[in-house]
Amino acid sequence: MPPHRATAPADTAVIGLTTALILARRGYRVHVVAKNLPEDDLDQDWSSPWAGANWCPFGAEERVCRWETESLARLRELIPMGLAMPLPVLRYAPTDAGLHKHWYENVVTNYRRLDPAECPNGGVGVAFESLSVNAPVYLKWIEAQCRALGVTIVRGDVAALADVVKPTTRVVVNATGLGSLTLTDVLDAAVEPIRGQIVLVRAPKVKRCVMDSSRAHIDPTRSTYIIPRPNSGGVTICGGCYEVGSWERAPDPALSRRILEECLAHVPELSADGTVEGMDVIRECVGFRPSRAGGPRLEREDRAVRGRRVAIVHAYGIGPAGFQASWGMAKDAADLVAGAVLDAEAAQLKARL
């Protein structure tokens, strides 16, 4: 590959790594610079290792639906490898609007609208077959795939996108998530964290996922979800909360207790004796979903960096849907990179004429 076709995705969270992998598979030379690497499992400064990483849509925006549909297809391919696990899902909401127009009814399998008697808190619900991945293990797998294709990945604290531009760089992919709030040449004030608190529980008998937001109309910051992780020794994620704008890093013990009580009410298999005290708690965790008011940003921007033209492809702000939208969003980002490289080559050829 000619050296001028270099790109520099500035993150190793799921969107950045997936974009790097797609670009490498297309033959581009890719260099990744990131503050956090997949080995940083317990670092709160990035969200990917903390993710539930199941597939359950959060909205009905057309492009996000397309990203999530593409991603589900790609993640299903990983089931035989043990990187993804088929998972029956029960999903509850206050009203039908919370089920997002049922757009995924023909994307998943065994979709069924629940009878009101089957739903808590007077809400509505659906059942379907989906999947989950083990976020830390999956990130390490993507990293290994990238390195096998020649992607270079280095740790670096990037203050500005211009810092990663080298003489051969044509395109920079900005997949920094919450970092886009403070990058000095981005400063996107729409970027905001959504604080999540979970409790990891060892419960190998749990084989189903529950996503209960049936009281979201009363308190939109609280929900209940139970998500088993594949190939984890029986680890299940119990959550949680959606606290927009909160940077509080310490777990709230009272919230952890509420999480365990409400999850246990849904899935008794979480406990050895039916009590919270009988649950095998591994740890409490707090992470920050990289969201953006107004929706995710995926666009190309051309800039002059140290006297020459460089394309910036912004790909961030997907919030809680990172894993389930990753392949679709990354594919679109890679397509923007391809267009930028072609434009650069055309401009270079024109200059020679």
C-alpha positions as CSV (number, residue, x, y, z in Angstrom):
1,M,0.0,0.0,0.0
2,P,1.5,3.4,-0.9
3,P,2.7,5.2,2.3
4,H,0.5,8.2,1.7
5,R,-2.6,6.1,2.4
6,A,-2.1,6.3,6.1
7,T,-4.9,6.9,8.6
8,A,-4.9,7.5,12.3
9,P,-8.0,6.5,14.3
10,A,-7.5,8.2,17.6
11,D,-9.0,5.7,20.0
12,T,-9.2,2.0,20.8
13,A,-12.7,1.9,22.0
14,V,-15.1,-0.3,20.0
15,I,-15.9,2.2,17.2
16,G,-12.2,3.2,16.7
17,L,-10.9,-0.4,16.7
18,T,-13.7,-1.7,14.4
19,T,-13.0,1.2,12.0
20,A,-9.3,0.3,12.0
21,L,-10.0,-3.3,11.3
22,I,-12.3,-2.5,8.4
23,L,-9.7,-0.2,6.9
24,A,-6.9,-2.7,7.3
25,R,-9.0,-5.4,5.6
26,R,-9.5,-3.0,2.7
27,G,-5.7,-2.6,2.4
28,Y,-5.1,0.7,4.1
29,R,-2.1,1.3,6.3
30,V,-3.5,2.2,9.7
31,H,-1.9,3.7,12.8
32,V,-3.9,4.0,16.0
33,V,-3.1,6.4,18.8
34,A,-5.1,6.0,22.1
35,K,-4.9,6.9,25.7
36,N,-6.5,3.6,26.7
37,L,-5.8,0.2,25.2
38,P,-7.9,-3.0,25.4
39,E,-5.7,-4.3,28.3
40,D,-7.0,-1.5,30.5
41,D,-10.0,-3.5,31.6
42,L,-10.7,-1.5,34.8
43,D,-9.9,2.0,33.7
44,Q,-12.9,4.3,34.2
45,D,-11.6,6.8,31.6
46,W,-13.2,4.9,28.8
47,S,-16.4,3.1,28.5
48,S,-16.0,0.1,26.3
49,P,-14.8,-2.5,28.8
50,W,-17.7,-1.7,31.1
51,A,-20.4,-2.2,28.4
52,G,-23.2,-4.7,28.7
53,A,-22.5,-5.3,25.0
54,N,-25.8,-6.9,24.2
55,W,-27.9,-6.1,21.1
56,C,-31.0,-4.3,22.0
57,P,-32.0,-1.1,20.1
58,F,-32.2,2.3,22.0
59,G,-33.9,4.3,19.3
60,A,-35.4,4.4,15.8
61,E,-33.2,6.9,13.9
62,E,-32.8,5.6,10.4
63,R,-29.1,5.6,10.1
64,V,-28.6,4.1,13.6
65,C,-31.1,1.3,12.7
66,R,-29.0,0.6,9.6
67,W,-25.8,0.5,11.7
68,E,-27.4,-1.8,14.3
69,T,-28.8,-4.2,11.6
70,E,-25.3,-4.4,10.0
71,S,-23.7,-5.0,13.4
72,L,-26.0,-7.7,14.4
73,A,-25.2,-9.6,11.2
74,R,-21.5,-9.3,11.9
75,L,-21.7,-10.2,15.5
76,R,-23.8,-13.3,14.7
77,E,-20.8,-14.5,12.6
78,L,-18.8,-14.6,15.9
79,I,-21.1,-17.0,17.7
80,P,-19.3,-20.2,16.5
81,M,-16.0,-18.7,17.8
82,G,-17.5,-18.2,21.2
83,L,-17.0,-14.4,21.0
84,A,-20.8,-13.8,21.0
85,M,-23.6,-15.7,22.7
86,P,-27.2,-16.2,21.6
87,L,-29.4,-14.7,24.2
88,P,-33.2,-14.7,24.8
89,V,-34.3,-11.2,25.7
90,L,-37.3,-9.8,27.6
91,R,-37.8,-6.1,27.0
92,Y,-40.2,-3.9,28.9
93,A,-41.2,-0.2,28.4
94,P,-43.9,2.1,29.8
95,T,-45.6,2.4,26.4
96,D,-45.2,1.2,22.9
97,A,-43.1,4.3,22.1
98,G,-40.4,2.8,24.3
99,L,-40.2,-0.2,22.0
100,H,-39.1,2.1,19.1
101,K,-41.8,1.4,16.6
102,H,-40.8,-2.3,16.7
103,W,-38.4,-1.6,13.8
104,Y,-36.2,-4.6,14.7
105,E,-39.1,-7.1,14.6
106,N,-37.9,-8.6,11.4
107,V,-34.2,-8.2,12.2
108,V,-34.1,-10.5,15.2
109,T,-35.6,-13.9,15.5
110,N,-38.6,-15.2,17.5
111,Y,-40.0,-11.7,18.0
112,R,-43.2,-11.8,20.1
113,R,-45.3,-9.0,21.6
114,L,-46.1,-9.8,25.2
115,D,-49.5,-9.8,26.8
116,P,-50.0,-7.0,29.3
117,A,-50.3,-9.6,32.1
118,E,-46.7,-10.6,31.3
119,C,-45.3,-7.1,31.8
120,P,-44.3,-5.3,35.0
121,N,-45.6,-1.9,36.2
122,G,-48.5,-1.8,33.8
123,G,-46.1,-1.5,30.8
124,V,-45.7,-3.2,27.5
125,G,-43.0,-5.6,26.3
126,V,-41.6,-7.9,23.7
127,A,-39.5,-11.1,23.7
128,F,-36.9,-12.0,21.0
129,E,-33.6,-13.8,20.4
130,S,-30.5,-11.6,20.4
131,L,-26.9,-11.9,21.6
132,S,-24.2,-10.5,23.8
133,V,-20.5,-10.3,23.7
134,N,-17.9,-10.2,26.5
135,A,-16.7,-6.6,26.0
136,P,-13.1,-6.9,27.3
137,V,-12.5,-10.2,25.5
138,Y,-14.0,-8.9,22.3
139,L,-11.9,-5.7,22.3
140,K,-8.8,-7.8,22.7
141,W,-9.9,-10.0,19.8
142,I,-10.4,-6.9,17.5
143,E,-7.0,-5.6,18.6
144,A,-5.4,-8.9,17.7
145,Q,-7.1,-8.9,14.3
146,C,-5.9,-5.4,13.7
147,R,-2.3,-6.2,14.6
148,A,-2.3,-9.3,12.4
149,L,-3.1,-7.1,9.5
150,G,-0.2,-4.7,10.2
151,V,-2.1,-2.1,12.2
152,T,0.2,-0.3,14.6
153,I,-1.4,0.6,17.9
154,V,0.4,2.9,20.4
155,R,-0.6,4.5,23.7
156,G,-0.6,8.3,23.6
157,D,-2.4,11.1,25.3
158,V,-3.7,13.2,22.4
159,A,-4.4,16.8,23.1
160,A,-5.5,17.7,19.5
161,L,-6.2,15.8,16.4
162,A,-3.4,17.7,14.7
163,D,-0.9,15.9,17.0
164,V,-1.4,12.6,15.2
165,V,-0.9,14.0,11.7
166,K,2.3,12.8,10.2
167,P,3.8,13.6,6.8
168,T,2.2,10.6,5.2
169,T,-1.2,11.0,6.9
170,R,-4.1,11.6,4.5
171,V,-7.0,11.0,6.9
172,V,-7.6,11.1,10.7
173,V,-10.5,9.2,12.1
174,N,-11.7,10.9,15.3
175,A,-13.3,8.1,17.3
176,T,-12.4,9.6,20.7
177,G,-15.9,9.5,22.2
178,L,-15.9,11.7,25.3
179,G,-12.4,13.0,24.3
180,S,-14.1,15.1,21.6
181,L,-15.3,17.3,24.4
182,T,-11.7,18.4,25.3
183,L,-9.6,18.0,22.1
184,T,-8.5,21.5,21.5
185,D,-9.3,21.4,17.8
186,V,-12.7,19.8,18.3
187,L,-14.2,21.1,21.5
188,D,-17.6,19.6,20.8
189,A,-19.9,21.0,23.5
190,A,-22.7,18.6,22.6
191,V,-20.6,15.7,23.9
192,E,-21.8,14.4,27.3
193,P,-21.4,11.4,29.5
194,I,-24.2,9.1,30.5
195,R,-23.1,7.6,33.8
196,G,-23.8,4.0,34.3
197,Q,-23.4,1.9,37.4
198,I,-23.4,-1.9,37.4
199,V,-22.7,-4.8,39.7
200,L,-20.9,-7.8,38.3
201,V,-22.4,-11.1,39.7
202,R,-21.2,-14.6,39.3
203,A,-24.3,-16.5,38.3
204,P,-23.7,-19.3,35.8
205,K,-27.3,-20.4,35.8
206,V,-28.5,-17.1,34.2
207,K,-29.1,-17.7,30.5
208,R,-31.5,-14.8,29.6
209,C,-31.4,-11.1,29.3
210,V,-33.9,-8.7,30.8
211,M,-34.1,-5.0,29.8
212,D,-36.7,-3.3,31.9
213,S,-37.3,0.5,31.5
214,S,-41.0,0.2,32.4
215,R,-40.7,3.0,35.0
216,A,-38.7,5.4,32.7
217,H,-41.7,7.8,32.6
218,I,-41.3,8.1,36.4
219,D,-37.5,8.3,36.6
220,P,-35.6,8.2,33.3
221,T,-32.3,7.9,35.1
222,R,-33.1,4.4,36.4
223,S,-33.6,1.1,34.6
224,T,-33.1,-2.6,35.3
225,Y,-31.0,-4.9,33.1
226,I,-29.5,-8.3,33.4
227,I,-27.0,-9.3,30.8
228,P,-25.0,-12.6,30.9
229,R,-21.5,-12.4,29.4
230,P,-20.3,-15.3,27.2
231,N,-17.1,-17.2,28.1
232,S,-16.8,-15.4,31.4
233,G,-17.1,-18.1,34.0
234,G,-20.7,-17.2,34.6
235,V,-20.4,-13.5,35.0
236,T,-23.7,-11.5,34.6
237,I,-24.0,-7.7,34.5
238,C,-26.7,-6.2,36.7
239,G,-27.6,-2.6,36.2
240,G,-28.3,0.2,36.3
241,C,-28.7,3.8,35.6
242,Y,-28.6,6.5,32.8
243,E,-27.4,9.7,34.5
244,V,-26.9,12.2,31.7
245,G,-24.1,14.7,32.4
246,S,-22.8,13.0,35.6
247,W,-19.1,12.5,36.1
248,E,-19.4,10.9,39.5
249,R,-16.8,8.1,39.6
250,A,-17.6,6.5,42.9
251,P,-20.3,3.7,43.1
252,D,-23.3,4.6,45.1
253,P,-23.9,1.7,47.6
254,A,-27.6,2.4,47.9
255,L,-28.0,2.2,44.1
256,S,-26.0,-1.0,44.0
257,R,-28.4,-2.5,46.6
258,R,-31.4,-1.4,44.5
259,I,-29.9,-2.8,41.4
260,L,-29.4,-6.2,43.0
261,E,-32.9,-6.3,44.5
262,E,-34.6,-5.4,41.2
263,C,-32.5,-7.7,39.1
264,L,-33.1,-10.6,41.6
265,A,-36.9,-10.0,41.3
266,H,-36.6,-10.5,37.6
267,V,-34.1,-13.4,37.6
268,P,-34.1,-15.5,40.8
269,E,-31.2,-17.6,39.4
270,L,-28.9,-14.7,40.3
271,S,-28.9,-15.9,43.9
272,A,-28.0,-19.2,45.5
273,D,-30.7,-18.8,48.2
274,G,-33.2,-16.2,46.7
275,T,-31.7,-13.3,48.7
276,V,-29.4,-10.4,47.8
277,E,-27.0,-11.8,50.4
278,G,-26.9,-15.0,48.5
279,M,-25.6,-13.3,45.3
280,D,-22.0,-13.8,44.5
281,V,-21.0,-10.2,43.9
282,I,-17.7,-9.7,42.1
283,R,-17.5,-5.9,42.0
284,E,-19.3,-2.6,41.6
285,C,-18.4,-0.6,38.5
286,V,-19.0,2.9,37.2
287,G,-18.5,3.9,33.6
288,F,-19.4,6.8,31.3
289,R,-21.2,6.2,28.0
290,P,-19.9,8.6,25.3
291,S,-23.1,10.3,24.2
292,R,-23.8,13.5,22.3
293,A,-26.8,15.8,22.5
294,G,-28.5,15.7,19.1
295,G,-27.2,12.3,18.1
296,P,-23.9,10.7,17.0
297,R,-21.5,12.6,14.8
298,L,-20.4,10.9,11.6
299,E,-19.1,13.2,9.0
300,R,-16.0,14.3,7.0
301,E,-14.3,17.6,7.6
302,D,-11.4,18.8,5.5
303,R,-8.8,20.9,7.3
304,A,-5.4,22.5,6.7
305,V,-2.9,21.0,9.1
306,R,0.6,22.5,9.0
307,G,0.2,23.8,5.5
308,R,-1.5,20.8,3.8
309,R,-5.0,19.4,3.4
310,V,-6.0,16.5,5.8
311,A,-9.5,15.0,6.0
312,I,-10.9,14.4,9.5
313,V,-13.6,11.7,9.7
314,H,-15.5,12.2,13.0
315,A,-17.2,9.1,14.4
316,Y,-18.3,9.5,18.0
317,G,-21.3,10.1,20.2
318,I,-23.2,6.8,19.9
319,G,-23.8,6.7,23.6
320,P,-25.0,3.3,25.0
321,A,-25.2,1.7,21.6
322,G,-21.5,1.4,20.8
323,F,-21.1,-2.3,20.5
324,Q,-24.5,-3.0,18.8
325,A,-23.9,-0.2,16.2
326,S,-20.1,-0.6,15.9
327,W,-19.8,-2.5,12.6
328,G,-22.4,-0.3,10.8
329,M,-21.0,3.0,12.0
330,A,-17.4,1.9,11.4
331,K,-18.3,0.8,7.9
332,D,-19.7,4.2,7.1
333,A,-16.7,5.8,8.6
334,A,-14.4,3.7,6.5
335,D,-16.4,4.7,3.4
336,L,-15.8,8.3,4.2
337,V,-12.1,7.6,4.6
338,A,-12.1,5.9,1.1
339,G,-13.8,9.0,-0.4
340,A,-11.2,11.3,1.2
341,V,-8.3,9.3,-0.1
342,L,-9.7,9.2,-3.6
343,D,-10.2,13.0,-3.5
344,A,-6.7,13.5,-2.3
345,E,-5.3,11.4,-5.1
346,A,-7.4,13.2,-7.7
347,A,-6.1,16.6,-6.3
348,Q,-2.6,15.4,-6.4
349,L,-3.0,14.2,-10.0
350,K,-4.5,17.5,-11.0
351,A,-1.6,19.4,-9.5
352,R,0.8,17.4,-11.6
353,L,-0.9,18.2,-14.9
